[in-house]
Amino acid sequence: MGRDARHAGVPRDRGARPSLDAVLELRRDRMSSVRQVIEGLNGTPQDSQTKPVEGPGWPPPRSFSVHKCLLIILNEEWEHRLYAERDLDALEAAQ
């Protein structure tokens, strides 16, 4: 089964070249959403389960533990940082 069939409804355009402003705006929006969710967890046990989100996207709809969700967010943030540092190092070396 091809990637498109497995991830139907998930946009993917390898030729997309958004502006830095567009990327930063999306990043600020995502950070705000994550901040709101984390602030809403006050006192929530980490082993409690999320409600499935219906509709296209990845992963397919199912429940996850709050603990697993937080680990995914932290890992994604770490990977974003590594990519940013790599790209900044490459830019500095090119100067």
C-alpha positions as CSV (number, residue, x, y, z in Angstrom):
1,M,0.0,0.0,0.0
2,G,1.4,3.4,-1.0
3,R,2.0,6.3,1.4
4,D,-0.9,8.3,-0.1
5,A,-3.4,5.4,0.6
6,R,-2.2,5.0,4.2
7,H,-2.3,8.8,5.0
8,A,-5.4,9.9,3.0
9,G,-6.3,13.4,3.8
10,V,-2.9,14.4,5.1
11,P,-1.5,17.1,2.9
12,R,1.9,16.6,1.5
13,D,3.6,18.8,-1.0
14,R,7.4,18.3,-1.2
15,G,7.7,21.2,-3.6
16,A,6.1,23.7,-1.0
17,R,8.5,26.5,-0.1
18,P,6.6,28.7,2.4
19,S,8.1,32.0,3.5
20,L,9.9,32.3,6.8
21,D,7.0,34.5,8.0
22,A,4.5,31.9,7.1
23,V,6.5,29.2,8.9
24,L,6.9,31.3,12.0
25,E,3.2,32.2,12.1
26,L,2.3,28.5,12.0
27,R,4.9,27.7,14.6
28,R,3.5,30.4,17.0
29,D,0.0,29.1,16.4
30,R,1.2,25.5,17.2
31,M,3.1,26.6,20.3
32,S,0.0,28.5,21.5
33,S,-2.2,25.4,21.0
34,V,0.3,23.2,22.9
35,R,0.6,25.7,25.7
36,Q,-3.2,25.8,26.1
37,V,-3.4,22.0,26.3
38,I,-0.6,21.7,28.8
39,E,-2.1,24.5,31.0
40,G,-5.4,22.5,30.9
41,L,-3.7,19.4,32.3
42,N,-3.3,20.8,35.8
43,G,-4.0,17.8,38.0
44,T,-4.7,15.4,35.2
45,P,-3.2,12.0,35.8
46,Q,-0.6,11.1,33.1
47,D,-2.1,7.7,32.7
48,S,-5.5,9.1,31.7
49,Q,-6.6,8.6,28.1
50,T,-7.3,11.2,25.4
51,K,-10.5,11.1,23.3
52,P,-10.0,10.0,19.7
53,V,-10.0,12.9,17.2
54,E,-12.1,11.8,14.2
55,G,-11.3,12.8,10.7
56,P,-8.3,12.6,8.3
57,G,-4.9,12.8,9.8
58,W,-2.1,11.0,11.4
59,P,-2.2,8.9,13.5
60,P,-5.5,7.2,12.9
61,P,-8.2,8.0,15.5
62,R,-7.6,6.2,18.8
63,S,-7.0,7.0,22.5
64,F,-3.5,7.8,23.8
65,S,-2.2,8.2,27.4
66,V,-1.5,11.8,28.3
67,H,2.0,10.7,29.2
68,K,2.6,9.4,25.7
69,C,1.2,12.6,24.1
70,L,3.6,14.7,26.3
71,L,6.5,12.5,25.3
72,I,5.7,12.9,21.6
73,I,5.5,16.7,22.0
74,L,8.8,16.9,23.8
75,N,10.5,14.6,21.2
76,E,9.1,16.7,18.3
77,E,10.4,19.9,20.0
78,W,13.8,18.4,20.5
79,E,14.0,17.3,16.8
80,H,12.9,20.8,15.7
81,R,15.7,22.2,17.7
82,L,18.3,19.8,16.3
83,Y,17.2,20.7,12.7
84,A,17.3,24.4,13.5
85,E,20.8,24.2,15.0
86,R,21.9,22.1,12.0
87,D,20.6,24.6,9.5
88,L,22.0,27.6,11.4
89,D,25.4,25.9,11.5
90,A,25.2,25.4,7.8
91,L,24.3,29.0,7.2
92,E,27.1,30.2,9.4
93,A,29.6,28.0,7.7
94,A,28.5,29.3,4.3
95,Q,29.3,32.9,5.3
